[in-house]
Amino acid sequence: AYCNRPLTAKQVNALKRQFTGNLFLHSESGYARMLSSAKDLLDFGEIYTLDQILQEIQAVSSDDLHQIANRYFQPER
């Protein structure tokens, strides 16, 4: 269904809030922050701050999600 039409702004905002909430819960643990920082360093060559990650989340649009859905999921036939 997501491949057929973009999500509404309300749906995208709800997803962003859910993702952000999960990110904050995950980042409360010092061990989780350490693992995340190590993964960032190995994968991207730098460590991203929580503010940088939140900015990237907020920049995601309905069109971005629609393009990704169309790239990775086949519409029902």
Disulfide bonds with the S-S distance in Angstrom:
none
